[in-house]
Amino acid sequence: MMFSNNLLSEENLNFSVFDDKFTKANNLYNDSKYEKSIEVYFEILDSGVHSAELYYNLGNSFYKLNDIPNSILFYEKSLKLNPTDKDIINNLKMVNNAIIDDITKIPEPFFDNQLNKISNNLSYSNWGLISLIISFLFLLLFIFYFFSKEPIVKRTSFTLLFVLLVLIGITTKISLHAYEKNHLEKYAIIFSSKIEIKSEPNERSENLLILHMGTKVKIIDSFNDEWVKIKLVNGQEGWINNNEIKII
């Protein structure tokens, strides 16, 4: 798979006050000064500006330095903000081929798989807006139906009301799913070269398996601000120390 080396330009960033820094970082990257470009990109992030473009460019920079965990981390951050971008998706797939752990993912149920695909097309706020617009149309049509005297108009309006009600339910479900996926569920990247997954949140507990840097895990619980319980794509669960990971 080809690596997309394209940087996203400052015009896409929409924060004019940071255009100079963003251009400077891009120029440093193009001059193969990847460490310097990363420093400038982080200056922008530290100023409170976050975007898919910034994260994507950081992912490219870290990849050039062969820093696989950070590259995956920032591609994942970028994909979270822009889940349909093909360059991000392709680069993330490519860099994931470099990690050691090859964990077979449990196939998702058909409904969940389709729901994920549909929800990725828009943000949860946009899906929510669509649901509100349909709800408003439903209200207008109901008023029209209530005051109408013509039987054929009433039958047609009733059918349309039913269709709109179904659409409200669907778009609301998609919006809630997108919100849960992007804001409630937490994922992280392992940054230790080798880490033992424990059966309980303490060092003396049984070792369940070993994972390596770059692997993505889902966080499902925490204990004492030191341990987090993780879940892998194959369904296996265990505990790791909080300082071994970075949150996406």
N, C-alpha and C positions, 0 to 999 in steps of 0.2 A: 504493500500500500504506500502510495506517495505521501511524503510529508509536505504539508502546506506551509511554506515559509513566509507567506504574505502577512505583513503587519497591517493592522487596521488603522486607518488614518485618523488624524485629530479631528477631521470634520464630523466623524461619527460620534465623537465623544460628547459634543454639545455642552462643554464647559469652557467657554472662550478664555477665561482667566488662566486656564492651565494649558492652552494651546502651545505656548513656547516650550514648556517643559516636556510636553508629550512629543513635540517635534524633535526636541533635543534627544530624548530617549530613543526615538525611532532612528535618528541619524547615527547614534552610538551603536545601535544594534546593526545597522547596515554596514557600519565600519568594523564589524566583528568585535566590538568592545562590549561584550555581553555583561560583564560584571558592572561596568559603569551604567549601562542602560537599565539594569535591574535597580540600581541605587536611585536613579531618577524616577522610574516607575513607582517605587516605594515612597518617594517623596510626595508624589501625587496621591497615592492611597492614604498616606498619613495625614494629608490635608482634608480628608473626608470624602474624596471623590472615589466612587466605586462603579465599575462598569464592566460589561462582558469584554469590551475591547481591551481595557487595561489588563484584565486577567489573562486574556488570550495572548497578548504580547509578552506578558511575564512567563506564561507557559512555554512559548517559543524560546525565550532567552534562557530559561533554565534547561530546556532540552539541548540547546547548543553547548551548554556546559556539562552535559551528561548527568545532570542532577534529576534523575527520574522521579523521585518522590515529589519534589517541588513542582516539576513539570506537570505531573498528574494532578496535583492539588489545584494548581491554577487553571488548568483546562477544565477541571470539574467545577470550579467556581464560575468560570466563564459560561459553561454549559447550563448551569443552574439559572443564570440570568437570560440566556438565549438558547433554549433547548432545541431549536430547529436549525442552527447554523451548521452547515455541512463541513466547513473547514475545522471547526472545533471537534465535531464528532469524529472526523477522519483522523485528526491528529491524536485524539485521545485513544482511539482504537490502536493506532500505530504504536504509541508509547507504552500502552498496556502490554504489548507483546514482549517488552523488555523485562517485565517483572518475573520473578522466580515462581511464585505461587500460581498454579493453574487449577482453579477451583471451578468445578462444574456447577453451573447455575440450575436451580430447580425451575423447570418451565412454569411460567405463570398461567393461571386459568385464562381461558379465552377472553372472558369478559374483562378481567383486570388488564390484560394485554392491550385490548382495544381501547379501554378507558385511558390508559397511559399514552397511547399514540394520539388520541384525540385531544387530551388535555395539554399535551406538549405544543400544540399549534398556537396557543395563546396563553397569556398569563392568567392567573386566577382572577385578577381584578377585571380583566377584559371579559372573561367568561361570566363574572358576576354582573358586569354592566349589560351584557347581552340578556341575561336572565331578567334584569330589571326592566329593560326595554320591552321584552315580550310580556312581562307582567302588566306594564302600562297599556300595551295594546289589548291585552285580555280585559282589563278594566273598561277601556273605551268600548270594546265590542260587547261586553256584558250590558253596559248602559244602553247601547243601540238595540240589543236583543230585548231588553226589558221594556223599552218604550215602543218597539215595533208592533204593528197591528197585522202585517201581512204574514200569513202562514208560511209561505215559501221562504220569506226573509228570515223568519224565526228558525226554520229548520236548518237553513244554511248557516245562520249565525251560531246555532247550537253546535253544529259540526265543527265549525272553526274554533269555537270556544274549547271544545274537547282537544283539538289538535294543539292549540296554544298551551293548554294546561299540561299536556304531555311534554311539550318543549320546555316549559318552565321547570318541570321536574328534572329533565335531562340536563339542561344547562346548569341548574343549581347543583346537581350531583357532580358534574364535571368541575365546576368552580371549587367546590369543597375538596374534591380529590386533588386538584392542582395546588390548593393552599396547603393541604396536609403534606403533600409530597415535597414541596419546596420550603415550607416554613415550620412544620411540626416535626417531621422526620429528620434525624441528624445522622450524617455520615462523616467518616474521617478516613485519613490516609495514614498508614503505618510508616513511621520514619526511622525505626530501629532496623539495623541490618538483619537482625534475627531476634525474634521475641517468642517467648513461651506463653501460650494461652492457658490460663488456669481454670480449674473447676470452681473455685471460690475466690473472693477478693482478698487473698493473702498469699505471701510468697511460699508458704509451707504446703499449700494445697496441690492437688494432683495436676500434672501437665497433660493437657488434652491434645495439643498439637503445637506445631511451630509455624509461624508466619514470618514473612520477610518484607523488607521495605517496598513501598509502592502499592501494597494491597489495600483495596478499599473495603471498609467494614461499616456496618450499620450500628449505631449506638442505641441500645434499648433500655439501659439502666445505668445508675451510678451509685457509688458508695464512698462516703467520707471525702469527697472531692479529690480522691487519689486513685480510685479504681473505677473503671467503666466496663459495663457488660456489653459485649459486641455480638453481632449475628452476621454470619457469612452468607453468601448467595446460595450455598448448598443447604442452609438451614441450621448449621452447627453454631452453637453458642459457647461463650466462655468469657473470662475476665482478663483484662490487661491493665497495666499501669497507665494512668492518664498522661504521663509525660512521654509516652512512646508514640503518641499520635498527634495529628493536627486536624482540627475540625474544618470541614469544607464549608 
